[in-house]
Amino acid sequence: MKLKSISFNLLYVEYPMSSSNFLYSQQNLQEKADLIINEAIKMGASSAQVELSESISTDVEILNQQIDNFETSHENQLLITVFKGHKKGNIGISSIEPKNLPYIIQQALDIATFTEEDSCNGILGTEFLAKKPEKNLNLYNPYSISNQELISEAKELESIASDNLKIKSSDGSSVSMTHYNFVTANSNGFNDGYQTSRYSKYVSLIGETKEGMQTDYWYASSRNFNKLDSNASIAQKAQERITRRLNTSSLKDATPTVVFETQIAKSIIGSLMGAISGSSLYRKLSFLNDSLGKLVLPEWININENPFIDEGLSSCYFDNEGGQVTNRNIIENGQINGYLLSGYSARKLNMKPTGNSGGNHNLEISNNFNGGISEIAKEIGNGIVIIETIGHGLNMVTGDYSVGASGLVIENGIITGFADNLTIAGNMIDIFKNISLIANDYTGGSILCGSMVINKGVISVSGK
């Protein structure tokens, strides 16, 4: 058995991941957090916040049935932020129990001494802090598995996926597991935390055409190992995705109807969330500045933020500041109903925080079409399905959007082949307003959005 990379020499040790692997209980972490907060106040901080975290992860990567990489890590971290009035200092170290805690706190205080005063600095007000959760979201589902069983899972996934005459070779498979344990506390009396788990499987395949090699992949991710898609299901999806790239075609229309496959559609929604995030808005660096209450999407579209989905990948009990999170419509009937604000950005905008320190939570996007890509092709007749984009070509100030892309050509309601080396360009404001369909073909994840259709004439597509 040949090893390309390995950490901690754990391959031959039976090291099952289970709840007993955590070095600290929630009570331990909360007690330590209280101690640190009290010490910071004693040493001169007017207010303080601390996060203590412990992460255990294992990742195995297989290539051609050989172990390409095997890593297990167990990491601890202490992040402390102190305030001297409206001056802020923070510091992070990779230990929950520093022997020189006063020295660490003093470093943070020294940083605060030399930073500029900002009237918007400070910990979250008590009225915005999260209350005790009303229900268990089942975010922590420990799963015990030996290293050898983990390796076998990854090998089986690669083997099944590669078993297809149209596949030239495997580009690798992986299985990863992460357990996370943390507490957030501040000097306004908040001190709470919880444990989470996240598991994933991934496989990538290589195909060949006259023009060269193509790669594609599929994956699954879940809070619960037993609810991951089966190896056979992931392998079949990866095979379908690579084989559709092997029959080449070309696009004749320069401004066609454009379909963003669900994975790309999620990034379009992500761009919208970035544009209404406080950090962009208070700097006036968003193409949706001062857009609260304005119509930016078709009236049939709602986007609901739901932090309380059972086992949701972006579910949480509170945000990064200990702020209350809520189930709310960010977009209602096409209008922006709320921004994504932390305590700091809310003060900058003279608004109230929305429980989004650290970003948005699970997003549920309304749909108006039943079916997937094949059904959409029949519906629109002609166009292109964008299945991959390359680069991050969005200007957040103007909304101008231009990225490399590849896609599937649709002619007379049928997918006729694959087109590569494309460039797609448009403006996000126009793209948002011209969403004509959103399908219900979404898979799991934190943005629940199906494939998206943009009206003809809005996005330009150019190629070789």
N, C-alpha and C positions, 0 to 999 in steps of 0.2 A: 504494500500500500504506500504510494508515493505522496508525500506531503509537500505542497508548495509553500504554504504559510500556516503557522499554528501559534496560538498564544497560550501561555500558561501551562502547556503540556498536559492539557486536560483530556486529550482524546482517549487515553486508555484508563481514565478514571470514571467510574460510574458516578456521575454528578447530576442526578435528576433535579430539575427545577421545580421547586414547590414552595409553599408559603413559609416553611421553616428556614428557607435560605436567607431571609431578611435578618440582618444583624440587629435591627431596631424595630420595636413595636411602635404603633402610633402614639401610645402614651409616652414612651421614651423620647420620641422626637418632640412632642409637645412640651415636655418638661425642659428639654434642652433649649427649645425656642424661647420659652419664658425666661430662662436664665440669661440668654444672650440679650434679649430685649431689655431686661432689667439692668444688666450690666452697662449697656449702651446709654441708657437714660442716666444712670449713676455717674457715668464718665463725661456727661455734658451734652448728649444729644437731646434735642427738644422732642423728637419723635424718631421712630425706627421701624423697619420691617425686615424680616428674615425669612428665608426659605431653606429648609433642610431636606435633602433628597438622597435617596439610595436607589441605584439602578443595577439590575442583574440582567445581562443579555447573553445569548448564545446564537451564533450564526454559522451555518455550514454551507459551503459552496462546492458544488460538484461540476466537473467538466470531463466529459467522456468517461464517466463512471469512476473517475479518480477524484480524490479530495483536493480541490484547488485552494481552499482556504477554510480554516476552522478557528473560530475565535470565541472565547468566553471572557466576559469582563464583569467586574463587580466594582462599581464606582460610587463614591460618596461626594456630596458637594454642599457647601455652605455659602449662601449668598446673603450678604447683609447690606442694607441701605440705611444710612443715617441722615438726619436733617438737623442743621443748626439754623433755626428759623426757616428761611426759604433757600438756604444753601444746601446742596446735596452731595453726598459722597457714598460710593459703593465699592465693594470689594468681594471677590469670590475666591474660595480656596477648595481644594479637593480633600477636605476632611471635615467630618461632622464634630469631632472632638479635638479641636486644636489645643495643644498644651499652653499656648501663649495667646489665649483669647483676648485679654486686655490689649495686647499689642496689635492684634488684627483689628479690633474695634477702633483703636487709636489711629491706625492707618486710614480707616474710612473717615474718621473725624477730621484728620489732617487734610484729606482730599476736599471735604466739604468747606473747610476754612478758606481754600484758595479758589473755589469755584464762584462763578457769578451768581448773584442773588436773582432768583426767579420767583415772582409772587405766586406762580402756579405750581411750584414744587410742594410736595407734602404727601402724607399717606392718605388713604381713603377715609372720608368722614364716616362716623359711626352709623349715620342714617342710610348709608349705601352698602354697608357690609352684609354679607350673606347670613341668612338665618339657618338654623338646623334643617337639613334636608328632610323632605316629607316622605321620600321613598328611596329604596335601594335601586340604583341604576345598574347593578351587576357589572361593574367595570373591571372587577378583579376576579378572574377565573383561573386559578393556578392549575397547571397541568404537569404531571410528573412523567418525564420521558428520559431514558438513558441516552448517552451520546451515540451509541451504536444504532439505536432505534431512530434517532434523528437523522443520522447519515443514511440509513436505509430508506427513510421517507424521501429524502432529496434524490437519491439514486433511482428510486422507483419512478418519481416524477419525470426525471430526464429520460429514462428508458422508455416509458410509455409515449412521451411526446416525440421521441426520435423515431418511433416505429411507424414510418410512413414513407413510401417510395418517393414522394415529392420533396422530402426533407433531405438536404445535402448533409447537414450535421447539426449537432447541438451547439448552442452558444452558452450553455451552462444552466444549472438550476440551483436554487437555494431554499433553505428553510430557516426562519429566524424566530426567536422568542425573546420577549422583553417583559420583565416584571419591574414595576416602578412603585416607590413608596416615598411619600413626601408630606411635609407640613409647611403651611404658610402662617406666619404670625405677625402682628404689628402692635404698636403701643396704644392703639385705641381699643384693645381688648379682644381682637380677633385671634384665634389660635385653633386651626383645624387642618385636616388633611385626609388623605385616603390612599388606597393602593389601586394600581391598575395593571392590566396585562394586555399585551398585543402580540399576535402571532401572524406570520405571513409565509406564503409559498410563492415561488416565482420560477418561470422557465422561459428561456429564450432560444429561438431556432433560426437556422440559416437556410435560405433557399437560393437557387441560382437561376438567372435568366441569361439571355444572350447579351444583355447590357451589363451584367455583373451580378454581384451578390446582393441579397436582401436579408434583413433580419426583422423579426417581430417577436412578440412575447405575450404572455398573460400571467396573471397573478391573482392571489386571493389574500385578504387581510381580515382579521376578526379579533375581537376581545376574547373569544372562546375557541380554543384549538379544535374542539370537536365540531364546531360549526364552520370551519374552513371548507371551501369546496373540495371535493375529492381530487386526488391526483389525476384520475381519468378525465374529469370534467375540465380541469385547468389545462391538461395536455391537449384535449380536443379543441379547446378555444384557441390555444397557441397555434395548433396546426391550421385551423381555419384562417387565422389572421395572416400566417406566412404564405399559404397557398394562394390567397387572393392577390398577392403581390407578383405572382409569377407569370401572369398573362398581361403583357403591356398594352397600353392604348394611348391615345392622345386626346387633348381637349381642344375643341374647335372654337368655343365661345370664350371671349376675353372677360366677360362680366356675367358669368352664369349664376343660376340658382346654386347657392352653396349650402351643403349640409355639414355641420360639425358633428362628427361621431361623438358619442357620449363622453369619452375621455377628454376630447378637445372642448366640448361644450362646457365641461366643468371649469376649464381654464378661462373661458369667456365670462362665466359667472364670477370666478375669482378676480378677474379684472374689475368687475363692477364693485365687488366688496373692497378692493384696494382703493378705488376712487372715492368711496364714502367712508373711509377710515379716518379717524381723527388726525393721525399724524400727517396725512396728506392735506386734509382740509385746513388745519390751522396754519399751515405753511403756505396756503394758496397754491399748492402744487398738484391740483386735481382738475381734470376736465369736467368734474361735477361739483365744483365749488358752489356754495349757496343754493343747493338743489333740493333742500328739504321741502316736501310737498309738491314737487314738480313731476310731471309725467315724463319718464325716461324710457319706459318699456310699453308694449301694447297693453291695453287695459285688462286683458284676460289673464295677465301674468301676476301671480303672487309669489313672494319668496318668504318663507317662514323660517325663522331661526329657532331651533328646538334643542336646547341643551340637555333635555331629559329623556332622550330616546334610550330605551333599555339596551345595554351593551353597545351603544353608539360610539363610533370611533372618535368623535369630537364632543361626546357628552361630558359634562362636568357638574360639580356641585357649586362651584364659585370660580371666578376668574383669577388671574395671576396676582391681583391685589387683595383677594378675599372678597371681591365685589359680588353682589347679588346678580345672578343670571336669570333671564326670563324667557319664556316662550312668547315670541312676538312676530308680527309681520314686519319685516324690514321693507319689503316692497308690497304695497297693497293697491290692487287695480292699476298696476303700472306706475304708481307714484312712489317716490321715496318717502317712507313713513318714519324712518329713523336712521341715524348714523351709527357707526361702530366706535364707541368712545371709551377710553380709559379715564381714570381720575384726572390725569394731567391734561390730556387733550380736551376733556370736557371743560376744565377751567379756562383753557386757552380760548375756547369758543363760547364761554359764558353759558354752558349747558350743563345738564346732569349726566354723570357717567351711565353707561348702558350695560356694564358687565362684560366689556370686550377687551380688557387688558389682556394681551396675548392673542387677540384675533377673534374671528367669528367661530361659532359653534356649528352643530349640524344644520345644514341648509336644505330645506325641502322646497323644490321648485315645481310649480304647477305645470301640468301637461295637458295637451288637447288632442293627442294623437295616439291611437292604440297600434303598436307594432314596432318593428325595428327598421334597419337599413333597407331591407328588401321591400318592405311595404311603403317606406318613404319614397323609394325609387319609382315605384308604380304611381304614387301620388303626384310627384312633381314632373315626371316624364323625362326631363333632361337636366343635367347639372353635374356637380362633382361632390363627392363625399370626402372631406378632409379627415384623414386618419392619423396624420402625424404632422407636427409643426416643429421647426428648428429655430432656436434663438428666442430672445425675449424682446421682440420688437414693438413694444407699446410705449408711446410717449405719454406719460401720466398727466402732463400739463395740457396737451392739445387733444389727446385721444387718438392720434394717428397710430395706425396699426400696420405693421409689415413684417412678415416672417417667412422663412422657407417652409415648404410644405410638400407633402405627397398625398395622393388621393385616388379614389375610385371613380372612373368616368361612368356617368349614367346617360344612356341613349334609349329613347323610346321606352322608358320605364324599366330598363334592364341594365345591370352593371356589366359593362363590356370589357373592362380591364383596368389596369393600374397605371397611373401617371406619376412620374417622379421629377425631382429638380424643379419644383414650382415655386413661385413667389406669390403670396396672396397679400393684398393691401386694401385698406379702407379706413374708416374712422369709427371708433367705438360708439360714439353717439348715434351715428346712422345705423350701425349694426344692431344696437339694442332696439332701436325703434322699428326695425324691419324684421324682427323675429316673427315668422309666420306660423311655425309649428315647433312644439317640443314634444317628443315622444315619451312613452313610459318604459323605454328599454334600458333604463339606468341599472347599474350594478351597485354593489355596496360602496361605502366610502363616507366621507364627511360632507360631500356636496351631492345631493340626490337629484341629479339632472340628467334627463335622457338626451338623445340626439336632437340637434337643433337645426332648423331650416331658416336660412336668411334669403330674403327676396332677391330675385334677379336684378342685376344692375347696381348693387350696393358694394360688392367686393370684386376687385379686379384680380384676375388670375393670369399669370404669365409663366412661360416655361422656355425650354430650349427652342 
